[in-house]
Every structure is written in structure tokens, then in C-alpha cells.
Amino acid sequence: MEGTQADERKCAEQEGAVWVSHKLGTECLATYASHPAPKPDQVPPEALVIYLHGDHLSGGKSLGDYEKITPETLVRNMRRQSFKPGVVYLLLARPGVFGSSGDHKQRRRAKEFHSIAAAIETLRERYRRPSIVVVGQSGGSAAIGAVLTLGARNIACAVMGSGVYAVNARAEFRRRLLGQPSRPGCDVTGYCDAYESIDHIASIVRDPARRLIVVGDPRDQNTPFALQLDWVERLRKAGHGVEVVETEGRGPDHHGVTRTSFQLARGCIPSP
């Protein structure tokens, strides 16, 4: 609950983990894949799909069945998604969650996104793919949006489900919904220095071949669909092609769209 630290030596001992180092620090991020990375004498996979999950803390409590999830569960979930041997599905655990170092209470701050950006590029190289597909849910989609603004160049398709791209605006929405006092400029985590992807769209590399897909439910009570559409419109004004897919979100807040997002990701994988 308070986060953990790791060093490079310990990270190397953790199967599948990725050690990253960047201007804001270091991190050891855990991964759970349907297939292991190819050895030097093995043929690389046809495609690599990286999944970034949503948040798993609310205040000081874990969300859902987080405490019951095991590494075997996560690997099994990725294997279910992998519809043929040549396509690897990999869950990249965000800082402070599922065995990754870091503090999940500090999510949506710049260090989280720099760590994820570095890990994605390392994994692309590890699996020897020229480009990859990324899929996100909620906070995971926030990470994808941020990674794009940090200059990612090798993402062929990004499927962003129920994402947070205007962190403070979404936090104010949640406070109004819950009858809490306004705190302009501050996230629900309590930190007031969140990385606002929507303010950094000018830094996204233009790529006419890349697909950007925003998935959401207009009834979403966690991340307002209107804020997701604002992200879409600003991307389009900046010259990026974006597709919008409306779907039925799962749960009482109509927020969970992972199933639809994974289906759309399959359509991003080129036929051999």
C-alpha cells in the first residue's frame, strides 16, 4: 500500500521484469505475457499487444478483487486473449501494482508515464518488433495518451478505453458527483502536479499510418465521456486521425470497456 523500491540487480532476477532509467528516476516494472520473449535464435512474434490496466486503489483501499489476483491469473488472462501462437499479449504492470516497484498512490504524475514509456520501448526491442499495439483501460489509457505525448514513434495502434487525459477536470467531476469540496488543479490522489496529456498534444509525433481509437460509454460516471471527446477533438485539430467507438461499459458506473478494446485491438493486427 505504501509502494516499494527495487534495484537493477533484483529486477534482473524477476522473470519478465523491465528495468527503466530516465530523467525522473528508475523503476522495475513487472510483466505477464502469453508467450516469453524470443531467444536470439528464435523467430520473433508476428505482433506484440501491450495491455495497460486501470487503477487498483481508491484512497487507502484496493479496488475489486485485487488482493485475490495472482501472477498465474494475469498470465492466464493474457493467454486467453492470444488468439494464435504468433501474437503475444502482455500485461505491463503500472508502478506500485502487480509486482512493479513504485507507489500507485502517485499515479498520473510524470514519473509514472516516463517509466511506462521507457518500458514499452524496451519490450518492443525485447520482442524484436518494429512496432506494437497498445491497449488501455482507464488509468492505463491515461498512460497511453501520455506516452504518445512523450514522443513515442513505434506504436502502430493505440486503443484507449475510458481514458483520463484531463486529470484535474476529471477530478473535479468526481468531487461534484460525490458531494466533495472543490480542489481546482488537484487530482483525486491529493497530488496537484498531475501530468495533463491534453496540454501536450503538440508533442505527439504525426504518423498517418498509426491508428488511434478512443472507446467509451456516454454514461460513464467515472471518466466523463465528454472529456474523452474533448481529447479526440483536440487530437483531430492537431492533425491526428482518431476513431471513436461507443460501447456499453460494464459495472454500475458504465466504466469498464476492456472487452471491446481488446476486440478492436485484434483488428489492428495485420494478417501475415
Backbone torsions as a table, in degrees:
resi	resn	phi	psi	omega
1	MET	NA	-26.0	-178.7
2	GLU	-99.8	3.9	-179.9
3	GLY	86.6	163.7	179.7
4	THR	-136.8	161.6	176.7
5	GLN	-117.4	155.8	178.3
6	ALA	-144.7	155.5	173.6
7	ASP	-113.1	169.9	-173.9
8	GLU	-63.0	-36.3	-179.1
9	ARG	-65.4	-47.0	179.3
10	LYS	-65.1	-35.0	-179.5
11	CYS	-64.4	-38.6	-179.4
12	ALA	-64.8	-23.1	-179.4
13	GLU	-83.9	-11.5	-177.9
14	GLN	-92.6	114.7	-173.8
15	GLU	-56.8	125.9	176.3
16	GLY	81.0	-7.7	-175.6
17	ALA	-69.5	157.6	-179.4
18	VAL	-122.4	122.9	175.1
19	TRP	-91.6	126.1	179.4
20	VAL	-123.8	146.5	177.8
21	SER	-137.9	129.0	-178.5
22	HIS	-149.5	-175.2	-172.2
23	LYS	-64.6	-18.9	-178.4
24	LEU	-102.5	1.2	176.8
25	GLY	138.9	-156.8	-178.9
26	THR	-130.0	163.5	177.5
27	GLU	-161.3	154.4	173.0
28	CYS	-118.1	110.0	-175.7
29	LEU	-104.5	128.8	-179.9
30	ALA	-79.7	151.8	175.6
31	THR	-133.4	154.3	178.4
32	TYR	-137.8	110.7	-169.5
33	ALA	-118.5	152.2	176.5
34	SER	-69.4	-29.2	179.4
35	HIS	-141.1	145.8	178.0
36	PRO	-70.7	162.5	177.4
37	ALA	-64.7	144.7	-178.7
38	PRO	-69.0	144.7	173.6
39	LYS	-76.6	163.8	-176.6
40	PRO	-54.3	-31.2	-178.2
41	ASP	-93.8	8.0	-179.4
42	GLN	-106.0	154.3	178.6
43	VAL	-74.0	133.6	178.3
44	PRO	-68.8	160.2	-179.9
45	PRO	-67.7	161.5	178.0
46	GLU	-68.6	-31.7	-177.5
47	ALA	-156.8	152.9	175.0
48	LEU	-125.9	121.4	178.4
49	VAL	-112.2	117.5	-179.7
50	ILE	-102.8	126.6	-179.5
51	TYR	-106.3	131.5	176.3
52	LEU	-114.4	116.6	-173.4
53	HIS	-78.3	171.2	178.1
54	GLY	-83.2	-170.1	-178.8
55	ASP	-72.7	152.2	178.4
56	HIS	-128.2	15.5	174.8
57	LEU	-132.3	144.2	170.4
58	SER	-135.2	107.1	-172.0
59	GLY	66.1	-124.1	179.0
60	GLY	-105.2	18.3	-177.6
61	LYS	-120.8	144.6	175.3
62	SER	-76.5	151.8	-177.2
63	LEU	-97.4	146.7	173.8
64	GLY	58.4	-136.9	-177.1
65	ASP	-101.5	29.4	-175.8
66	TYR	-51.6	-44.0	-174.6
67	GLU	-68.3	-14.5	179.8
68	LYS	-95.9	-8.9	-176.0
69	ILE	-77.7	134.5	178.8
70	THR	-114.9	164.2	174.7
71	PRO	-56.0	-37.3	178.6
72	GLU	-62.5	-37.9	177.7
73	THR	-60.8	-44.3	-177.1
74	LEU	-67.2	-41.6	177.7
75	VAL	-64.3	-42.8	-180.0
76	ARG	-61.3	-40.2	178.9
77	ASN	-62.9	-40.1	178.9
78	MET	-69.1	-36.3	178.1
79	ARG	-66.1	-33.1	177.4
80	ARG	-63.9	-35.9	-179.1
81	GLN	-73.6	-30.8	-175.4
82	SER	-72.1	105.1	-171.9
83	PHE	-87.9	-7.1	172.4
84	LYS	-156.8	154.6	-171.8
85	PRO	-56.2	-30.5	-175.4
86	GLY	-82.2	-0.2	-179.0
87	VAL	-113.9	119.8	-178.8
88	VAL	-98.3	129.0	171.8
89	TYR	-108.5	132.1	-174.0
90	LEU	-136.9	126.8	173.9
91	LEU	-89.5	121.8	174.9
92	LEU	-98.8	113.3	-176.5
93	ALA	-75.6	125.9	178.9
94	ARG	-68.3	158.1	-177.1
95	PRO	-53.1	131.7	177.2
96	GLY	84.8	6.1	-175.2
97	VAL	-133.1	145.6	172.7
98	PHE	52.4	38.2	175.3
99	GLY	94.0	-1.0	175.5
100	SER	-84.1	146.0	174.0
101	SER	-70.7	168.4	-179.5
102	GLY	109.6	179.3	-176.1
103	ASP	-122.7	111.9	-176.5
104	HIS	-66.3	-20.7	177.2
105	LYS	-69.2	-15.8	179.0
106	GLN	-100.1	23.3	179.1
107	ARG	-63.1	155.3	179.5
108	ARG	70.2	7.8	169.4
109	ARG	-90.1	165.9	-170.7
110	ALA	-58.9	-37.7	-175.8
111	LYS	-61.0	-40.8	179.2
112	GLU	-56.0	-45.7	-174.4
113	PHE	-72.5	-36.5	175.5
114	HIS	-64.7	-38.9	178.6
115	SER	-64.1	-44.6	-179.4
116	ILE	-66.5	-40.8	178.4
117	ALA	-59.8	-44.8	179.9
118	ALA	-66.0	-38.8	-179.5
119	ALA	-66.8	-41.0	179.5
120	ILE	-60.5	-43.1	-179.6
121	GLU	-67.8	-38.8	177.3
122	THR	-62.9	-42.4	179.8
123	LEU	-66.9	-38.3	177.0
124	ARG	-59.1	-43.1	179.4
125	GLU	-70.3	-38.9	-179.1
126	ARG	-62.0	-38.6	179.8
127	TYR	-91.4	1.4	174.3
128	ARG	56.0	50.2	177.8
129	ARG	-112.0	135.7	177.2
130	PRO	-67.8	-29.0	177.6
131	SER	-152.0	166.1	-175.1
132	ILE	-137.5	169.8	172.8
133	VAL	-111.5	136.8	176.7
134	VAL	-122.1	141.6	-179.5
135	VAL	-130.2	135.5	-179.8
136	GLY	-134.5	157.7	172.9
137	GLN	-129.5	122.9	174.1
138	SER	57.1	-113.1	179.7
139	GLY	-61.6	-27.1	174.8
140	GLY	-68.3	-35.8	175.2
141	SER	-69.5	-34.3	174.6
142	ALA	-58.7	-41.0	178.6
143	ALA	-64.4	-41.5	179.0
144	ILE	-61.8	-45.8	177.8
145	GLY	-57.4	-42.8	-179.7
146	ALA	-66.5	-42.6	179.7
147	VAL	-60.0	-39.3	176.8
148	LEU	-61.3	-42.7	-179.2
149	THR	-71.1	-17.1	177.9
150	LEU	-87.0	7.5	171.3
151	GLY	96.7	19.0	179.3
152	ALA	-55.6	136.1	-176.2
153	ARG	-118.6	-9.9	-171.7
154	ASN	-117.9	28.6	175.4
155	ILE	-100.2	112.0	-179.0
156	ALA	-78.7	-29.4	-177.4
157	CYS	-153.5	133.3	177.6
158	ALA	-125.8	117.4	178.3
159	VAL	-106.6	113.9	-173.0
160	MET	-113.6	106.5	-177.9
161	GLY	-98.2	127.8	175.7
162	SER	47.9	47.0	-172.4
163	GLY	-82.1	159.8	177.2
164	VAL	-112.3	111.2	-178.5
165	TYR	-118.2	-17.3	174.5
166	ALA	-121.6	84.3	-168.8
167	VAL	-59.5	-48.8	-174.9
168	ASN	-71.3	-34.7	176.5
169	ALA	-64.9	-41.0	177.8
170	ARG	-65.8	-37.7	179.4
171	ALA	-63.5	-40.5	178.4
172	GLU	-65.2	-38.5	175.8
173	PHE	-58.9	-46.1	-178.7
174	ARG	-64.5	-38.8	180.0
175	ARG	-66.7	-40.5	177.0
176	ARG	-63.6	-42.2	-178.6
177	LEU	-62.4	-36.4	-177.1
178	LEU	-94.0	2.3	179.3
179	GLY	70.4	31.1	-179.3
180	GLN	-99.3	157.1	179.9
181	PRO	-62.5	148.2	177.7
182	SER	-68.9	141.9	173.7
183	ARG	-138.7	73.5	-176.4
184	PRO	-54.0	135.3	177.7
185	GLY	85.8	2.4	-176.9
186	CYS	-123.9	140.7	178.4
187	ASP	-78.3	168.7	176.7
188	VAL	-67.3	-17.0	177.0
189	THR	-72.4	-15.8	-176.6
190	GLY	100.4	-15.6	178.3
191	TYR	-82.8	145.9	-175.4
192	CYS	-116.9	27.0	178.7
193	ASP	-134.2	40.1	179.9
194	ALA	-63.1	151.1	175.2
195	TYR	-83.0	118.2	-177.0
196	GLU	-97.7	96.6	-177.8
197	SER	-57.0	-34.8	-176.3
198	ILE	-63.8	-19.2	178.2
199	ASP	-91.4	-1.5	-175.3
200	HIS	-123.4	22.4	-177.8
201	ILE	-60.6	-30.7	-179.1
202	ALA	-61.7	-18.6	-178.6
203	SER	-88.3	-4.7	-179.5
204	ILE	-74.5	129.8	179.2
205	VAL	-69.2	132.6	178.6
206	ARG	-78.1	133.5	-179.6
207	ASP	-150.1	100.7	-177.3
208	PRO	-60.3	-24.7	-178.0
209	ALA	-83.3	-15.0	-176.4
210	ARG	-79.0	139.9	175.9
211	ARG	-101.6	129.3	172.7
212	LEU	-115.5	123.0	-176.9
213	ILE	-126.7	122.4	177.7
214	VAL	-105.4	124.9	-175.7
215	VAL	-118.6	132.2	179.6
216	GLY	-166.1	168.2	176.3
217	ASP	-111.5	123.7	179.5
218	PRO	-56.7	-17.5	-179.9
219	ARG	-92.2	2.9	-175.9
220	ASP	-53.0	123.0	179.2
221	GLN	-101.8	2.9	177.7
222	ASN	-101.3	-50.0	177.6
223	THR	-125.9	102.5	-173.7
224	PRO	-53.1	132.8	179.6
225	PHE	-61.6	-31.6	179.4
226	ALA	-60.6	-37.5	178.0
227	LEU	-70.4	-34.2	176.6
228	GLN	-66.2	-39.2	179.3
229	LEU	-69.8	-30.5	175.6
230	ASP	-63.1	-41.2	175.1
231	TRP	-58.9	-44.8	-179.9
232	VAL	-61.5	-48.6	-177.2
233	GLU	-63.6	-38.6	179.1
234	ARG	-69.4	-36.4	175.1
235	LEU	-62.0	-44.6	-179.3
236	ARG	-64.3	-39.9	178.7
237	LYS	-64.5	-27.2	179.0
238	ALA	-85.3	1.0	175.3
239	GLY	96.4	11.5	180.0
240	HIS	-98.5	137.0	176.0
241	GLY	-78.9	130.0	-179.2
242	VAL	-135.7	134.3	174.4
243	GLU	-101.6	144.2	177.2
244	VAL	-117.8	128.3	178.5
245	VAL	-122.7	117.1	175.4
246	GLU	-90.4	135.5	-178.2
247	THR	-144.0	175.6	178.7
248	GLU	-92.1	112.5	179.9
249	GLY	-75.5	142.9	-179.4
250	ARG	-84.4	157.5	178.3
251	GLY	90.2	164.9	-178.1
252	PRO	-63.8	-22.5	179.1
253	ASP	-98.0	5.7	176.7
254	HIS	56.3	39.6	-171.4
255	HIS	-105.0	-28.1	-173.7
256	GLY	-82.8	111.7	-177.7
257	VAL	-124.1	20.6	-175.1
258	THR	-58.4	-40.6	-177.6
259	ARG	-58.9	-47.7	178.5
260	THR	-64.3	-40.3	-178.5
261	SER	-62.1	-42.4	178.1
262	PHE	-65.8	-37.5	177.3
263	GLN	-61.8	-42.0	178.8
264	LEU	-67.6	-35.2	178.9
265	ALA	-61.8	-34.9	177.2
266	ARG	-59.0	-36.9	179.5
267	GLY	-69.5	-14.0	179.0
268	CYS	-86.1	-13.6	-175.6
269	ILE	-84.8	118.7	-177.2
270	PRO	-67.8	148.2	176.1
271	SER	-73.2	143.6	-178.5
272	PRO	-65.7	NA	NA
